């Protein structure tokens, strides 16, 4: 009778290990590296205070999609990226991202690179393409990420 409990304990431990592994799944966030001495409202407003060192401040990620500040651990991957838009991969523990990787985001096209063909509806519902927008002196397309209108 003593041995019949061993398989039950083994199955319970297996589920606990599986659940713990799922809770620590690596995911990614994007945003701007700022100092932790500023808050999400200041970071959203791009306050200069977010980029000035204050005693006790650490690097943090301001996720501009969700308007959330995250602490970063370890700090070393963020060094040299203050003010940069980055993608951080890691695991979340309360408000701290345990960083696995941190990479600068490439935003926009490189100088001289041609925009790909596209079709999108304008504010009047008309289909617009790169060709329909092209002007005599070129075209400037501006897209706003997480704009609040």
C-alpha positions as CSV (number, residue, x, y, z in Angstrom):
1,X,0.0,0.0,0.0
2,X,2.9,2.3,0.7
3,X,4.1,2.1,-3.0
4,X,0.7,3.2,-4.5
5,X,1.2,6.7,-3.2
6,X,4.5,7.1,-5.1
7,X,3.0,7.4,-8.6
8,X,0.5,10.0,-7.3
9,X,3.3,12.1,-5.8
10,X,5.3,11.7,-9.0
11,X,2.4,12.9,-11.1
12,X,1.7,15.8,-8.8
13,X,5.3,16.9,-8.9
14,X,5.4,16.6,-12.7
15,X,2.3,19.0,-12.9
16,X,4.0,21.4,-10.5
17,X,7.2,21.5,-12.6
18,X,5.2,21.9,-15.8
19,X,3.1,24.8,-14.3
20,X,6.3,26.5,-13.0
21,X,7.9,26.2,-16.5
22,X,4.8,27.7,-18.2
23,X,4.7,30.6,-15.7
24,X,8.3,31.5,-16.6
25,X,7.7,31.6,-20.4
26,X,10.0,34.0,-22.2
27,X,8.1,36.8,-23.9
28,X,9.0,40.2,-25.4
29,X,8.2,43.8,-24.8
30,X,9.1,46.9,-26.8
31,X,9.6,50.4,-25.6
32,X,12.2,53.0,-24.6
33,X,15.0,52.7,-22.1
34,X,14.7,55.4,-19.4
35,X,15.7,55.9,-15.8
36,X,13.5,54.5,-13.2
37,X,13.3,57.9,-11.5
38,X,10.6,59.0,-13.9
39,X,7.0,57.6,-14.1
40,X,5.0,56.4,-17.0
41,X,3.3,59.8,-17.5
42,X,6.6,61.5,-17.7
43,X,8.0,58.9,-20.0
44,X,4.9,59.2,-22.3
45,X,5.5,63.0,-22.4
46,X,9.2,62.3,-23.2
47,X,10.2,64.4,-20.2
48,X,13.9,65.2,-20.0
49,X,13.9,63.9,-16.4
50,X,13.6,60.4,-17.8
51,X,17.0,60.7,-19.3
52,X,18.8,62.3,-16.5
53,X,20.5,60.2,-13.9
54,X,19.2,60.5,-10.3
55,X,20.8,58.9,-7.3
56,X,19.5,55.4,-6.9
57,X,17.9,55.3,-10.3
58,X,18.2,52.2,-12.5
59,X,17.5,51.6,-16.2
60,X,13.9,50.8,-16.9
61,X,11.8,50.0,-19.9
62,X,8.9,52.2,-20.7
63,X,6.4,50.1,-22.7
64,X,4.8,52.8,-24.8
65,X,2.1,50.5,-26.1
66,X,0.7,49.8,-22.7
67,X,2.1,52.9,-20.9
68,X,3.8,50.7,-18.3
69,X,7.2,51.0,-16.6
70,X,9.2,47.8,-16.0
71,X,12.4,47.4,-13.9
72,X,15.1,45.5,-15.7
73,X,17.4,42.9,-14.2
74,X,20.2,42.6,-14.8
75,X,21.0,46.2,-15.7
76,X,24.0,45.5,-18.0
77,X,22.1,44.7,-21.2
78,X,20.5,48.2,-21.0
79,X,23.8,50.1,-20.6
80,X,24.4,52.3,-23.6
81,X,20.8,52.2,-24.7
82,X,19.4,55.2,-22.7
83,X,16.7,56.8,-24.9
84,X,16.8,54.0,-27.5
85,X,13.7,52.1,-28.7
86,X,14.4,48.4,-27.9
87,X,12.9,45.0,-27.8
88,X,13.4,43.1,-24.6
89,X,12.9,39.3,-24.3
90,X,12.7,37.8,-20.8
91,X,10.4,36.7,-18.0
92,X,8.2,38.9,-15.9
93,X,8.2,38.8,-12.1
94,X,5.8,41.4,-10.8
95,X,7.1,44.7,-12.3
96,X,10.6,43.4,-13.2
97,X,11.7,41.9,-16.5
98,X,14.4,39.3,-16.1
99,X,16.3,40.2,-19.3
100,X,17.4,37.4,-21.6
101,X,18.1,39.6,-24.6
102,X,17.8,43.3,-25.4
103,X,18.1,44.5,-29.0
104,X,17.8,47.9,-30.6
105,X,14.7,48.3,-32.8
106,X,15.1,49.3,-36.4
107,X,12.4,51.9,-37.0
108,X,11.7,53.0,-40.6
109,X,13.6,52.5,-43.8
110,X,17.3,53.1,-44.2
111,X,18.2,56.3,-46.1
112,X,17.8,55.6,-49.8
113,X,15.8,52.5,-49.3
114,X,12.5,52.4,-51.3
115,X,9.2,51.8,-49.5
116,X,7.4,48.6,-50.3
117,X,4.1,48.8,-52.3
118,X,1.1,49.1,-50.1
119,X,-2.6,49.9,-50.1
120,X,-4.4,51.6,-47.2
121,X,-7.7,53.5,-46.8
122,X,-7.5,57.2,-45.9
123,X,-9.7,59.1,-43.5
124,X,-12.4,59.3,-46.3
125,X,-12.4,55.6,-47.0
126,X,-10.6,55.9,-50.3
127,X,-7.9,53.3,-51.1
128,X,-4.4,54.9,-51.4
129,X,-1.3,53.3,-52.7
130,X,2.4,54.4,-52.7
131,X,1.9,55.4,-56.4
132,X,-1.2,57.4,-55.7
133,X,0.6,59.4,-53.0
134,X,3.8,59.9,-54.8
135,X,4.5,63.6,-55.5
136,X,6.9,65.4,-57.9
137,X,9.5,65.8,-55.1
138,X,8.9,62.5,-53.4
139,X,6.7,61.3,-50.6
140,X,6.9,61.4,-46.9
141,X,4.9,58.8,-45.0
142,X,4.5,59.2,-41.3
143,X,3.1,56.4,-39.1
144,X,2.4,56.9,-35.4
145,X,2.7,54.0,-33.1
146,X,0.3,54.0,-30.2
147,X,-1.1,57.4,-31.1
148,X,-4.1,58.4,-29.0
149,X,-6.7,60.2,-31.2
